[in-house]
Amino acid sequence: MRIDAHHHLWDLTRRDQPWMDGPWADPVRRSYTLADLAPQLSAHGFDGTVLVQSSASYEETAELLAVAAGDGPVRGVVGWADLTDPGLADVLAALPLGPGGLVGIRHQVQDEPDPGWLTRPEVLRGLGVLADAGLVYDLLVTPRELPAARAAVRALPGLSFVLDHAGKPAVARGDWQPWADEITALARHPNLACKLSGLVTEADWSAWRPQQILPYARHLLDAFGPGRLLFGSDWPVCTLAADYEDVLALAESATGRLGPAERAAVFGETAGRVYGVAAP
């Protein structure tokens, strides 16, 4: 069972992607559909994927869920919801929850002006609603928000969290601290897993080398272990810096010291357990 735990699809004919805010995004400024993704999965030996939201939109979440409901490799969707909505429980109850449907929620916390947004009472209340619904919460944060993320993870031991893109360390600048210590501290909480994803786009897109990225990946492995580490390609966003095969090769190099069972965990079994999905 091999699952890539992080893919995006979007349709620019339906809505803009606000994060595409400059010419830097031109290489991915087109629509991506399951017809684009499925050959990538097959070519790289993956049985399934988890689709992840890319805009703060209920409409996009509904579209991703429609893709997941059809035949194909999508095992679940991490969508978007307003965590501060007092009616969040009713919103979630109207959606298809569980394998093949909504398995998690994510919000672009990195874009919030308040670095402590995750610890606001209304946000913590919303996270509690996710726990009650049996959903996972994906943390999209930078090092600035890692302390608040740690506080939220500690405050809600009954909610499963997944840290996306390793908390976005500034690989291009070679920054190590305070990111490394924050990762070590976060990993002490058993209700948090981490995606081995997104590191190439935190490096210099045109000049990165594996030796610049591998220390970050190996620190994740040391901190979380293979049982709480999930491979995610972050395709097609990763193509700003690297092809799918390059991202996969980098992850395989980072996990090269592991045994077969441990590698199987990183490349699928951990995702299957954390999100409650499984490939056939």
C-alpha positions, 0 to 999 in steps of 0.5 A, a space after each residue: 500500500 503506497 499512498 502519496 499523502 499530499 496532492 493538489 487539484 484546482 480549476 482556474 476556470 472556476 476560481 482563482 488561487 489567491 496564493 498565486 500572487 505573482 509571476 513566480 507562480 506562472 509555471 503552475 498557473 493552469 488547471 490541474 485535474 485527476 487526468 493530470 494526476 493519475 498518470 503521475 501516481 501510476 508512474 511512481 508506484 503509488 496506489 492512492 492519494 490524499 487531496 488537500 485544499 489550496 483555497 479557503 473555499 467550501 466550493 473547492 472542498 465540494 469539488 474535491 469530494 466529488 473527485 474522491 467519490 468517483 472511481 480512481 486513486 483518491 482515498 480522502 480529502 483534506 478540505 477547508 472549513 471555517 474553524 471559527 463558525 459556531 455552526 461548524 458541527 452542522 457544516 461537517 455533518 452535511 459532508 461525507 466523512 471518512 474514507 473516500 470522503 472528508 478525512 481532514 481540514 486545513 486552513 492557511 494559518 501561515 497567512 493569518 496576521 496573528 502568529 497565535 491564531 491557532 490558540 484563539 478560543 474560537 479556533 480551539 473550539 473549532 478544533 474540538 469540533 473536528 476531534 468530535 467528528 473524527 477528522 484530522 487537522 493539517 497544520 499549514 504553518 511556518 516557523 513563526 507559528 510553530 509555538 502556537 501550533 505546539 500549544 494547540 496540539 498540547 491543548 487537544 490531545 484527542 485530535 490528530 494533527 498532521 504538520 504539513 511541509 515540515 513547518 516550512 523551514 527556510 532551507 534557502 537561507 540555511 536556517 536551522 534554529 529555532 525550527 529544529 528545536 520546535 520540531 523536536 518539541 512538537 514531536 513529543 506529542 503523540 497526536 501529531 504526525 508530520 509530512 515529509 513534503 514541501 522541502 524543495 519549494 523552501 529551498 532555492 528553486 533553481 539551485 537546490 542540492 540534495 545535501 542542502 535538504 537532507 539534514 532537514 528531512 533526516 531531522 524529521 525522521 529522527 524526531 517523529 520516526 517512520 510511524 509518524 512520518 508521511 511522504 507527500 510530493 506536494 505535486 503540482 506545487 513541487 514542480 516549481 522547484 523539482 519534478 515528481 521523480 526528484 522529490 520522490 528520490 530525495 525522500 527515498 534518500 532521506 529514508 535509505 537507512 530504514 528497513 523495508 517495513 519502516 520505509 513502507 510506513 513512510 510511503 503509505 502505511 502511516 498515511 493510511 492509519 492517520 487519515 483512516 484510508 487504505 489503498 486496495 
